Amino acid sequence: MADGTLKVGTITTSSGSGTITIGQSGETISIPSGATLTNSGTATGFGSLIKLAATTVSSNVANVDFTSQFTATYDVYKIIIQGARPDTDNNAIAMRFGTGSSFDSGSNYERVVIASGLNNSNDTLDSRASTTNNISFNPMSSQSSAAETSTNVEITIYNMRDSAKNTYVTAIGAFEGADDEFRTLLGSFNYNQTNTRDSVRFFNTSGNNIATGTFTVYGVVT
């Protein structure tokens, strides 16, 4: 049979149940640029992280918002921040939860954070344990704005869409402080509200701009 194009609205088995196989061993199934593959059922055989959105900052912005990615499809989400840097020294990148384009800036965020830096003495740590109005990923030392520095963090969010539970966040990351000291971060955060949230905002705590960085949101298949 000659190669060609099959145009149909729905492909199904004759009985409405069973298995449909597309392609065969050794072939590549290609999704063209601009096309979207959606899943309303249960997908198996794929990786556990499903990329939902990404924003790359290449010039100054006040905020990076994600307002449509957090749905009931996933119970756990991950956000990877890569290469983020403020436009001026003495900033700390932070996150808030929201509904749509409205974000909670109240003192509803609890943190237990430990960190260490290159200038710390052996076997010593910095720590923060308090209630604040944001989730800061480098609170022990404000970040450098030097071009060779950046903040890099892996964030995991639990129970964000569960109206009966608080939302927990864990983070592990590395950055360089405003004094160019290399620092590590381990943090656990509690958004102490049982409201269902569907958006997040990233910003600098001192009110300056985010100059660079890539922010990627993933749904975690559990």
BALOBA-1460 file (C-alpha; in Angstrom, 3 decimals):
// residues 222
<rec num="1" residu="m" x="0.000" y="0.000" z="0.000"/>
<rec num="2" residu="a" x="1.356" y="3.435" z="-0.892"/>
<rec num="3" residu="d" x="2.092" y="5.956" z="1.846"/>
<rec num="4" residu="g" x="-0.690" y="8.469" z="2.321"/>
<rec num="5" residu="t" x="-2.724" y="10.510" z="4.799"/>
<rec num="6" residu="l" x="-5.557" y="9.052" z="6.847"/>
<rec num="7" residu="k" x="-8.093" y="11.668" z="7.939"/>
<rec num="8" residu="v" x="-10.645" y="10.494" z="10.511"/>
<rec num="9" residu="g" x="-12.303" y="11.947" z="13.581"/>
<rec num="10" residu="t" x="-12.174" y="8.847" z="15.796"/>
<rec num="11" residu="i" x="-10.265" y="5.563" z="15.713"/>
<rec num="12" residu="t" x="-11.770" y="2.701" z="17.715"/>
<rec num="13" residu="t" x="-12.125" y="-1.085" z="17.655"/>
<rec num="14" residu="s" x="-15.196" y="-2.651" z="16.072"/>
<rec num="15" residu="s" x="-16.428" y="-3.734" z="19.495"/>
<rec num="16" residu="g" x="-15.594" y="-0.499" z="21.281"/>
<rec num="17" residu="s" x="-13.119" y="-2.238" z="23.572"/>
<rec num="18" residu="g" x="-9.714" y="-3.857" z="23.309"/>
<rec num="19" residu="t" x="-6.337" y="-2.541" z="22.169"/>
<rec num="20" residu="i" x="-5.500" y="-0.215" z="19.286"/>
<rec num="21" residu="t" x="-1.900" y="-0.322" z="18.042"/>
<rec num="22" residu="i" x="-0.458" y="2.609" z="16.103"/>
<rec num="23" residu="g" x="2.773" y="1.813" z="14.274"/>
<rec num="24" residu="q" x="5.023" y="-1.159" z="14.777"/>
<rec num="25" residu="s" x="8.370" y="-2.004" z="16.318"/>
<rec num="26" residu="g" x="11.183" y="0.148" z="14.929"/>
<rec num="27" residu="e" x="8.941" y="2.984" z="13.760"/>
<rec num="28" residu="t" x="8.761" y="6.507" z="15.160"/>
<rec num="29" residu="i" x="5.406" y="8.134" z="15.887"/>
<rec num="30" residu="s" x="5.800" y="11.877" z="15.266"/>
<rec num="31" residu="i" x="3.644" y="14.703" z="16.631"/>
<rec num="32" residu="p" x="4.118" y="17.788" z="14.406"/>
<rec num="33" residu="s" x="5.098" y="21.170" z="15.782"/>
<rec num="34" residu="g" x="2.013" y="23.036" z="16.942"/>
<rec num="35" residu="a" x="-0.016" y="19.868" z="17.534"/>
<rec num="36" residu="t" x="-1.129" y="18.844" z="21.029"/>
<rec num="37" residu="l" x="-1.454" y="15.330" z="22.432"/>
<rec num="38" residu="t" x="-4.032" y="15.277" z="25.236"/>
<rec num="39" residu="n" x="-5.001" y="12.550" z="27.678"/>
<rec num="40" residu="s" x="-8.388" y="12.349" z="29.394"/>
<rec num="41" residu="g" x="-7.962" y="8.781" z="30.596"/>
<rec num="42" residu="t" x="-5.067" y="6.834" z="32.062"/>
<rec num="43" residu="a" x="-1.770" y="6.851" z="30.160"/>
<rec num="44" residu="t" x="0.684" y="4.043" z="30.875"/>
<rec num="45" residu="g" x="4.153" y="3.284" z="29.602"/>
<rec num="46" residu="f" x="5.252" y="6.931" z="29.713"/>
<rec num="47" residu="g" x="7.560" y="8.751" z="32.095"/>
<rec num="48" residu="s" x="6.259" y="9.870" z="35.464"/>
<rec num="49" residu="l" x="6.766" y="13.588" z="34.715"/>
<rec num="50" residu="i" x="4.419" y="15.246" z="32.228"/>
<rec num="51" residu="k" x="5.613" y="18.657" z="31.053"/>
<rec num="52" residu="l" x="2.766" y="21.153" z="31.276"/>
<rec num="53" residu="a" x="4.356" y="24.529" z="30.617"/>
<rec num="54" residu="a" x="7.632" y="26.432" z="30.571"/>
<rec num="55" residu="t" x="8.524" y="30.123" z="30.688"/>
<rec num="56" residu="t" x="11.984" y="31.416" z="29.825"/>
<rec num="57" residu="v" x="12.883" y="34.918" z="30.983"/>
<rec num="58" residu="s" x="15.487" y="36.728" z="28.886"/>
<rec num="59" residu="s" x="14.756" y="40.328" z="29.919"/>
<rec num="60" residu="n" x="13.474" y="41.909" z="33.105"/>
<rec num="61" residu="v" x="10.012" y="40.896" z="34.342"/>
<rec num="62" residu="a" x="8.395" y="41.537" z="37.702"/>
<rec num="63" residu="n" x="6.686" y="38.137" z="37.951"/>
<rec num="64" residu="v" x="6.471" y="34.713" z="36.354"/>
<rec num="65" residu="d" x="2.924" y="33.372" z="36.688"/>
<rec num="66" residu="f" x="1.361" y="29.996" z="35.922"/>
<rec num="67" residu="t" x="-2.430" y="30.267" z="36.090"/>
<rec num="68" residu="s" x="-3.887" y="27.384" z="34.062"/>
<rec num="69" residu="q" x="-1.604" y="24.369" z="34.625"/>
<rec num="70" residu="f" x="-2.744" y="23.181" z="38.058"/>
<rec num="71" residu="t" x="-5.848" y="21.056" z="37.680"/>
<rec num="72" residu="a" x="-7.351" y="17.962" z="39.291"/>
<rec num="73" residu="t" x="-5.463" y="15.779" z="36.787"/>
<rec num="74" residu="y" x="-2.458" y="15.466" z="39.119"/>
<rec num="75" residu="d" x="-2.117" y="15.267" z="42.900"/>
<rec num="76" residu="v" x="1.591" y="16.197" z="42.845"/>
<rec num="77" residu="y" x="3.392" y="18.827" z="40.785"/>
<rec num="78" residu="k" x="7.051" y="19.644" z="40.247"/>
<rec num="79" residu="i" x="8.547" y="22.953" z="39.188"/>
<rec num="80" residu="i" x="12.156" y="23.224" z="38.047"/>
<rec num="81" residu="i" x="13.806" y="26.641" z="38.202"/>
<rec num="82" residu="q" x="16.957" y="26.794" z="36.115"/>
<rec num="83" residu="g" x="19.332" y="29.715" z="35.794"/>
<rec num="84" residu="a" x="17.185" y="32.311" z="37.579"/>
<rec num="85" residu="r" x="18.860" y="35.593" z="38.468"/>
<rec num="86" residu="p" x="17.613" y="38.990" z="39.711"/>
<rec num="87" residu="d" x="18.445" y="42.261" z="38.000"/>
<rec num="88" residu="t" x="20.033" y="43.653" z="41.195"/>
<rec num="89" residu="d" x="21.767" y="42.182" z="44.243"/>
<rec num="90" residu="n" x="20.021" y="41.492" z="47.546"/>
<rec num="91" residu="n" x="16.973" y="39.684" z="46.199"/>
<rec num="92" residu="a" x="15.551" y="36.300" z="47.088"/>
<rec num="93" residu="i" x="13.333" y="34.457" z="44.630"/>
<rec num="94" residu="a" x="10.020" y="33.382" z="46.124"/>
<rec num="95" residu="m" x="6.662" y="31.802" z="45.280"/>
<rec num="96" residu="r" x="3.049" y="32.410" z="46.265"/>
<rec num="97" residu="f" x="-0.121" y="30.429" z="45.658"/>
<rec num="98" residu="g" x="-3.203" y="31.931" z="44.132"/>
<rec num="99" residu="t" x="-6.537" y="31.532" z="42.432"/>
<rec num="100" residu="g" x="-6.441" y="32.707" z="38.848"/>
<rec num="101" residu="s" x="-4.475" y="35.958" z="38.789"/>
<rec num="102" residu="s" x="-5.041" y="36.724" z="42.490"/>
<rec num="103" residu="f" x="-2.182" y="35.614" z="44.762"/>
<rec num="104" residu="d" x="-2.127" y="35.215" z="48.543"/>
<rec num="105" residu="s" x="0.319" y="37.672" z="50.151"/>
<rec num="106" residu="g" x="-0.900" y="37.051" z="53.699"/>
<rec num="107" residu="s" x="1.155" y="35.449" z="56.463"/>
<rec num="108" residu="n" x="-0.060" y="31.956" z="55.594"/>
<rec num="109" residu="y" x="3.252" y="30.320" z="54.670"/>
<rec num="110" residu="e" x="5.232" y="28.345" z="57.253"/>
<rec num="111" residu="r" x="8.865" y="27.423" z="56.597"/>
<rec num="112" residu="v" x="11.484" y="25.146" z="58.070"/>
<rec num="113" residu="v" x="14.646" y="25.699" z="56.052"/>
<rec num="114" residu="i" x="18.270" y="24.663" z="56.497"/>
<rec num="115" residu="a" x="21.192" y="25.784" z="54.393"/>
<rec num="116" residu="s" x="24.950" y="26.017" z="54.335"/>
<rec num="117" residu="g" x="27.473" y="28.040" z="52.412"/>
<rec num="118" residu="l" x="31.064" y="27.762" z="51.318"/>
<rec num="119" residu="n" x="32.082" y="30.172" z="54.079"/>
<rec num="120" residu="n" x="30.313" y="28.228" z="56.818"/>
<rec num="121" residu="s" x="32.510" y="26.357" z="59.222"/>
<rec num="122" residu="n" x="32.462" y="22.581" z="58.949"/>
<rec num="123" residu="d" x="29.461" y="20.941" z="60.620"/>
<rec num="124" residu="t" x="27.517" y="24.222" z="60.817"/>
<rec num="125" residu="l" x="24.200" y="25.172" z="59.249"/>
<rec num="126" residu="d" x="21.989" y="28.217" z="58.846"/>
<rec num="127" residu="s" x="18.306" y="27.768" z="59.592"/>
<rec num="128" residu="r" x="14.967" y="29.561" z="59.352"/>
<rec num="129" residu="a" x="11.731" y="28.500" z="61.027"/>
<rec num="130" residu="s" x="8.922" y="31.029" z="60.905"/>
<rec num="131" residu="t" x="5.629" y="32.112" z="59.393"/>
<rec num="132" residu="t" x="5.996" y="34.482" z="56.433"/>
<rec num="133" residu="n" x="4.021" y="35.873" z="53.491"/>
<rec num="134" residu="n" x="5.813" y="33.852" z="50.796"/>
<rec num="135" residu="i" x="7.868" y="30.747" z="50.081"/>
<rec num="136" residu="s" x="11.445" y="31.974" z="49.605"/>
<rec num="137" residu="f" x="13.988" y="29.615" z="48.054"/>
<rec num="138" residu="n" x="17.134" y="31.440" z="49.191"/>
<rec num="139" residu="p" x="16.179" y="33.263" z="52.399"/>
<rec num="140" residu="m" x="19.494" y="32.874" z="54.236"/>
<rec num="141" residu="s" x="21.460" y="35.025" z="51.818"/>
<rec num="142" residu="s" x="20.095" y="37.350" z="49.174"/>
<rec num="143" residu="q" x="21.081" y="36.342" z="45.673"/>
<rec num="144" residu="s" x="23.813" y="37.803" z="43.506"/>
<rec num="145" residu="s" x="22.889" y="39.478" z="40.221"/>
<rec num="146" residu="a" x="26.275" y="38.725" z="38.630"/>
<rec num="147" residu="a" x="25.924" y="37.220" z="35.153"/>
<rec num="148" residu="e" x="27.789" y="34.029" z="36.055"/>
<rec num="149" residu="t" x="25.505" y="33.239" z="39.013"/>
<rec num="150" residu="s" x="21.999" y="31.756" z="39.211"/>
<rec num="151" residu="t" x="19.414" y="30.064" z="41.399"/>
<rec num="152" residu="n" x="18.548" y="26.461" z="40.513"/>
<rec num="153" residu="v" x="15.788" y="24.701" z="42.473"/>
<rec num="154" residu="e" x="13.631" y="21.577" z="42.250"/>
<rec num="155" residu="i" x="10.254" y="22.212" z="43.883"/>
<rec num="156" residu="t" x="7.610" y="19.592" z="44.696"/>
<rec num="157" residu="i" x="4.029" y="20.598" z="45.556"/>
<rec num="158" residu="y" x="1.591" y="18.287" z="47.383"/>
<rec num="159" residu="n" x="-2.192" y="18.620" z="47.922"/>
<rec num="160" residu="m" x="-2.487" y="21.896" z="46.012"/>
<rec num="161" residu="r" x="-5.946" y="20.999" z="44.676"/>
<rec num="162" residu="d" x="-7.226" y="19.254" z="47.813"/>
<rec num="163" residu="s" x="-9.581" y="21.616" z="49.653"/>
<rec num="164" residu="a" x="-9.437" y="19.441" z="52.792"/>
<rec num="165" residu="k" x="-5.664" y="19.630" z="53.249"/>
<rec num="166" residu="n" x="-2.891" y="22.173" z="53.604"/>
<rec num="167" residu="t" x="-0.464" y="22.439" z="50.694"/>
<rec num="168" residu="y" x="3.065" y="21.195" z="51.385"/>
<rec num="169" residu="v" x="6.130" y="22.200" z="49.386"/>
<rec num="170" residu="t" x="9.625" y="20.750" z="49.460"/>
<rec num="171" residu="a" x="12.632" y="22.291" z="47.750"/>
<rec num="172" residu="i" x="16.266" y="21.475" z="47.132"/>
<rec num="173" residu="g" x="18.525" y="23.918" z="45.371"/>
<rec num="174" residu="a" x="21.765" y="25.810" z="44.952"/>
<rec num="175" residu="f" x="22.585" y="29.469" z="44.348"/>
<rec num="176" residu="e" x="25.209" y="32.147" z="44.931"/>
<rec num="177" residu="g" x="24.561" y="34.813" z="47.517"/>
<rec num="178" residu="a" x="24.982" y="38.539" z="47.016"/>
<rec num="179" residu="d" x="28.546" y="38.170" z="48.316"/>
<rec num="180" residu="d" x="29.130" y="35.489" z="45.609"/>
<rec num="181" residu="e" x="29.218" y="32.759" z="48.264"/>
<rec num="182" residu="f" x="28.045" y="29.398" z="46.906"/>
<rec num="183" residu="r" x="25.160" y="28.105" z="49.003"/>
<rec num="184" residu="t" x="22.855" y="25.079" z="49.214"/>
<rec num="185" residu="l" x="19.230" y="24.962" z="50.339"/>
<rec num="186" residu="l" x="16.877" y="22.324" z="51.763"/>
<rec num="187" residu="g" x="13.412" y="23.519" z="52.640"/>
<rec num="188" residu="s" x="9.965" y="22.354" z="53.690"/>
<rec num="189" residu="f" x="7.029" y="24.730" z="53.516"/>
<rec num="190" residu="n" x="3.390" y="24.602" z="54.601"/>
<rec num="191" residu="y" x="0.792" y="26.783" z="52.924"/>
<rec num="192" residu="n" x="-1.469" y="26.752" z="55.963"/>
<rec num="193" residu="q" x="-4.770" y="27.096" z="54.110"/>
<rec num="194" residu="t" x="-7.291" y="24.486" z="52.993"/>
<rec num="195" residu="n" x="-8.555" y="26.516" z="50.042"/>
<rec num="196" residu="t" x="-8.123" y="24.943" z="46.604"/>
<rec num="197" residu="r" x="-5.452" y="26.853" z="44.679"/>
<rec num="198" residu="d" x="-4.800" y="26.721" z="40.938"/>
<rec num="199" residu="s" x="-1.956" y="29.153" z="40.234"/>
<rec num="200" residu="v" x="1.537" y="30.140" z="41.373"/>
<rec num="201" residu="r" x="3.613" y="33.312" z="41.056"/>
<rec num="202" residu="f" x="7.398" y="33.672" z="41.205"/>
<rec num="203" residu="f" x="8.887" y="37.040" z="42.125"/>
<rec num="204" residu="n" x="11.776" y="38.705" z="43.966"/>
<rec num="205" residu="t" x="11.144" y="39.498" z="47.626"/>
<rec num="206" residu="s" x="12.807" y="42.927" z="47.411"/>
<rec num="207" residu="g" x="10.512" y="44.011" z="44.601"/>
<rec num="208" residu="n" x="13.063" y="44.096" z="41.802"/>
<rec num="209" residu="n" x="12.869" y="42.157" z="38.551"/>
<rec num="210" residu="i" x="13.712" y="38.631" z="37.483"/>
<rec num="211" residu="a" x="16.359" y="39.095" z="34.785"/>
<rec num="212" residu="t" x="16.855" y="35.539" z="33.520"/>
<rec num="213" residu="g" x="15.696" y="31.998" z="34.164"/>
<rec num="214" residu="t" x="13.614" y="29.091" z="32.914"/>
<rec num="215" residu="f" x="10.602" y="27.941" z="34.947"/>
<rec num="216" residu="t" x="9.109" y="24.555" z="33.984"/>
<rec num="217" residu="v" x="5.965" y="22.962" z="35.431"/>
<rec num="218" residu="y" x="5.422" y="19.173" z="35.441"/>
<rec num="219" residu="g" x="2.541" y="16.994" z="36.552"/>
<rec num="220" residu="v" x="3.649" y="13.901" z="38.445"/>
<rec num="221" residu="v" x="1.951" y="10.628" z="37.486"/>
<rec num="222" residu="t" x="1.277" y="8.729" z="40.722"/>
